[in-house]
């Protein structure tokens, strides 16, 4: 768990520095920075989406994930929780949502091959090198995010710890299911959500991104089901 703890600490440090910098940034500059951050986030999402090798898996996982997430009202649940925090921390006149900061930061910090492979490696062998490298990258990412998205980025340490820590603890069980191909499809689906975040940050859309979160879990499941379905089809045919 050393790598996970180091990652959480770097996010705390980076987000704290970003919040301090945010205080001295004029609103018009902050809005311009938000647009720039949105554009960069879209680039990150598009780059990650290219990891996918099967567009049908992407379509199936994203559509089914959206249906499940919408029925479960995941975004609404997170928003209600964040509103309690916003009541204490959000400044009057601020148009930045704490929920948006939490969701955006969590996806950016947790979606990607470094998170999955690093956590599994740490859980199976005790080697935290990948997670520590990722932690250094997240130090600067959290600084940039917090300077525009606010305190929600700092609160993202909770889901980051739970997700990465869970992967480390369950590494022995999930490693067989998370082959390179499965991780690529998971990264691809998650990256589509990051593109959505980018358009939200730029003010182009107002997508409830959290409702699409099940897609990240469905992608590797569908990837592993495809060979079984192909064999079953061959037997039937």
C-alpha positions as CSV (number, residue, x, y, z in Angstrom):
1,X,0.0,0.0,0.0
2,X,3.1,2.3,0.1
3,X,2.6,3.4,-3.5
4,X,-1.1,4.2,-2.9
5,X,-0.2,6.2,0.3
6,X,2.5,8.1,-1.6
7,X,0.0,8.9,-4.4
8,X,-2.6,10.2,-1.9
9,X,0.1,12.4,-0.2
10,X,1.2,13.9,-3.6
11,X,-2.4,14.7,-4.5
12,X,-2.9,16.4,-1.2
13,X,0.3,18.5,-1.6
14,X,-0.4,19.4,-5.3
15,X,-4.1,20.3,-4.6
16,X,-3.1,22.4,-1.6
17,X,-0.6,24.3,-3.7
18,X,-3.1,24.7,-6.5
19,X,-5.7,26.1,-4.0
20,X,-3.2,28.7,-2.8
21,X,-2.5,29.7,-6.3
22,X,-6.2,30.0,-7.1
23,X,-6.7,32.7,-4.5
24,X,-4.5,35.1,-6.5
25,X,-5.9,34.4,-9.9
26,X,-8.5,36.9,-11.3
27,X,-11.8,35.5,-12.4
28,X,-11.3,36.2,-16.1
29,X,-7.9,34.5,-16.0
30,X,-9.4,31.6,-14.1
31,X,-12.1,31.1,-16.9
32,X,-9.4,31.2,-19.6
33,X,-7.4,28.6,-17.6
34,X,-10.6,26.5,-17.3
35,X,-11.0,26.5,-21.1
36,X,-7.3,25.6,-21.6
37,X,-7.6,22.8,-19.0
38,X,-10.7,21.5,-20.8
39,X,-8.9,21.4,-24.1
40,X,-5.9,19.5,-22.5
41,X,-8.3,17.1,-20.8
42,X,-10.0,16.4,-24.2
43,X,-6.5,15.6,-25.6
44,X,-5.7,13.3,-22.7
45,X,-9.1,11.5,-23.3
46,X,-8.6,11.2,-27.0
47,X,-5.1,9.8,-26.6
48,X,-6.3,7.2,-24.1
49,X,-9.3,6.2,-26.2
50,X,-6.9,5.1,-28.9
51,X,-5.7,2.3,-26.7
52,X,-8.9,0.4,-27.4
53,X,-8.7,-2.4,-30.0
54,X,-12.4,-3.3,-30.4
55,X,-14.9,-0.5,-31.1
56,X,-17.8,-2.8,-30.4
57,X,-16.6,-3.4,-26.8
58,X,-16.4,0.4,-26.4
59,X,-19.9,0.9,-27.7
60,X,-21.4,-1.9,-25.7
61,X,-19.7,-0.9,-22.4
62,X,-20.4,2.8,-22.8
63,X,-24.1,2.4,-23.8
64,X,-24.8,-0.3,-21.1
65,X,-22.8,1.7,-18.6
66,X,-24.8,4.9,-19.3
67,X,-28.1,2.9,-18.9
68,X,-27.1,1.4,-15.6
69,X,-25.6,4.6,-14.3
70,X,-28.7,6.6,-15.2
71,X,-31.1,4.1,-13.7
72,X,-29.0,4.1,-10.5
73,X,-28.7,7.9,-10.6
74,X,-25.0,7.8,-9.7
75,X,-24.4,11.4,-10.6
76,X,-27.3,12.6,-8.5
77,X,-26.1,10.7,-5.5
78,X,-22.6,12.1,-5.8
79,X,-24.0,15.6,-6.3
80,X,-26.2,15.4,-3.2
81,X,-23.1,14.3,-1.2
82,X,-21.0,17.0,-2.6
83,X,-23.7,19.6,-1.9
84,X,-23.2,19.0,1.8
85,X,-19.5,19.8,1.4
86,X,-20.3,22.8,-0.8
87,X,-22.5,24.3,1.9
88,X,-19.3,24.6,4.1
89,X,-16.6,25.2,1.6
90,X,-18.0,26.8,-1.6
91,X,-17.6,30.5,-1.9
92,X,-20.5,32.7,-2.8
93,X,-20.7,33.5,-6.5
94,X,-18.4,30.6,-7.4
95,X,-19.5,28.7,-10.5
96,X,-17.2,25.7,-9.8
97,X,-18.9,22.6,-8.6
98,X,-17.1,20.6,-5.9
99,X,-18.8,17.4,-7.3
100,X,-17.3,18.3,-10.7
101,X,-13.9,18.7,-9.1
102,X,-14.1,15.3,-7.3
103,X,-15.3,13.4,-10.4
104,X,-12.9,15.1,-12.8
105,X,-9.9,14.6,-10.6
106,X,-10.8,11.0,-9.7
107,X,-11.1,10.0,-13.4
108,X,-7.9,11.7,-14.4
109,X,-6.0,10.1,-11.5
110,X,-7.5,6.6,-11.7
111,X,-8.2,5.9,-15.4
112,X,-5.2,4.5,-17.2
113,X,-2.9,1.6,-17.5
114,X,-0.5,3.0,-14.8
115,X,-3.2,2.8,-12.2
116,X,-4.3,-0.7,-13.0
117,X,-0.9,-2.3,-13.7
118,X,0.9,-0.4,-11.0
119,X,-1.7,-1.4,-8.3
120,X,-1.7,-5.1,-9.4
121,X,2.1,-5.1,-9.5
122,X,2.3,-3.6,-6.0
123,X,-0.3,-6.2,-4.7
124,X,1.4,-9.2,-6.3
125,X,5.1,-8.4,-5.9
126,X,5.3,-5.5,-3.6
127,X,7.0,-3.4,-6.3
128,X,5.6,0.2,-6.0
129,X,7.7,1.8,-8.7
130,X,4.9,2.4,-11.2
131,X,2.6,3.9,-8.5
132,X,5.3,6.1,-7.2
133,X,6.1,7.3,-10.7
134,X,2.4,8.0,-11.2
135,X,2.3,9.8,-7.9
136,X,4.9,12.3,-9.1
137,X,2.8,12.9,-12.3
138,X,-0.3,13.4,-10.2
139,X,1.5,16.0,-8.0
140,X,1.6,18.4,-10.9
141,X,-1.7,17.4,-12.3
142,X,-3.5,18.0,-9.0
143,X,-1.8,21.4,-8.7
144,X,-3.1,22.4,-12.1
145,X,-6.6,21.0,-11.5
146,X,-7.1,22.5,-8.1
147,X,-6.1,26.0,-9.4
148,X,-9.1,25.8,-11.7
149,X,-11.6,23.3,-10.3
150,X,-11.1,24.2,-6.6
151,X,-11.3,22.2,-3.4
152,X,-13.1,19.2,-5.0
153,X,-9.8,18.0,-6.3
154,X,-8.5,17.7,-2.8
155,X,-11.5,15.6,-1.8
156,X,-10.7,13.2,-4.7
157,X,-8.1,11.6,-2.4
158,X,-10.9,9.5,-0.9
159,X,-11.9,7.7,-4.1
160,X,-8.3,7.5,-5.2
161,X,-7.3,5.7,-2.0
162,X,-10.3,3.4,-2.3
163,X,-9.9,2.5,-5.9
164,X,-6.1,2.1,-6.0
165,X,-6.1,0.4,-2.5
166,X,-8.8,-1.9,-3.6
167,X,-6.8,-2.9,-6.7
168,X,-3.8,-3.6,-4.6
169,X,-5.7,-5.7,-2.0
170,X,-7.6,-7.7,-4.7
171,X,-4.6,-8.0,-7.1
172,X,-4.4,-11.8,-6.8
173,X,-8.1,-12.2,-7.7
174,X,-8.4,-9.7,-10.5
175,X,-5.1,-10.1,-12.2
176,X,-6.2,-13.0,-14.4
177,X,-9.1,-10.9,-15.6
178,X,-7.0,-7.8,-16.4
179,X,-4.8,-8.9,-19.2
180,X,-3.2,-6.2,-21.4
181,X,-6.1,-6.3,-23.8
182,X,-8.7,-5.9,-20.9
183,X,-6.8,-3.0,-19.4
184,X,-6.6,-1.3,-22.8
185,X,-10.4,-1.6,-23.3
186,X,-10.9,-0.3,-19.7
187,X,-8.6,2.7,-20.5
188,X,-10.4,3.3,-23.7
189,X,-13.9,3.4,-22.0
190,X,-12.6,5.6,-19.2
191,X,-10.9,8.0,-21.6
192,X,-14.3,8.6,-23.4
193,X,-15.5,9.8,-20.0
194,X,-12.5,12.1,-19.8
195,X,-13.4,13.6,-23.2
196,X,-16.8,14.3,-21.7
197,X,-15.2,16.1,-18.8
198,X,-13.2,18.1,-21.2
199,X,-16.2,19.4,-23.0
200,X,-17.9,20.1,-19.7
201,X,-14.9,22.2,-18.5
202,X,-15.0,24.2,-21.8
203,X,-18.7,24.9,-21.3
204,X,-19.7,23.0,-24.5
205,X,-21.8,20.4,-22.7
206,X,-23.3,19.6,-19.3
207,X,-23.0,15.8,-19.3
208,X,-23.6,13.9,-16.0
209,X,-20.3,12.1,-16.4
210,X,-20.7,10.0,-13.2
211,X,-23.7,8.2,-14.7
212,X,-21.2,6.7,-17.2
213,X,-18.9,5.3,-14.6
214,X,-20.2,1.7,-14.9
215,X,-18.7,1.6,-18.4
216,X,-15.2,1.4,-16.9
217,X,-16.1,-1.8,-15.1
218,X,-18.1,-3.3,-18.0
219,X,-15.3,-2.9,-20.6
220,X,-12.9,-5.6,-19.2
221,X,-15.9,-7.9,-18.4
222,X,-17.2,-7.7,-21.9
223,X,-13.6,-8.2,-23.2
224,X,-13.3,-11.4,-21.3
225,X,-16.8,-12.6,-22.4
226,X,-16.2,-12.1,-26.1
227,X,-14.0,-15.3,-26.5
228,X,-16.5,-17.3,-24.6
229,X,-19.4,-16.1,-26.7
230,X,-17.4,-16.8,-29.9
231,X,-16.8,-20.4,-28.7
232,X,-20.4,-20.8,-27.8
233,X,-21.4,-19.5,-31.3
234,X,-19.0,-22.0,-33.0
235,X,-20.6,-24.9,-31.0
236,X,-24.1,-23.8,-31.9
237,X,-23.2,-23.2,-35.6
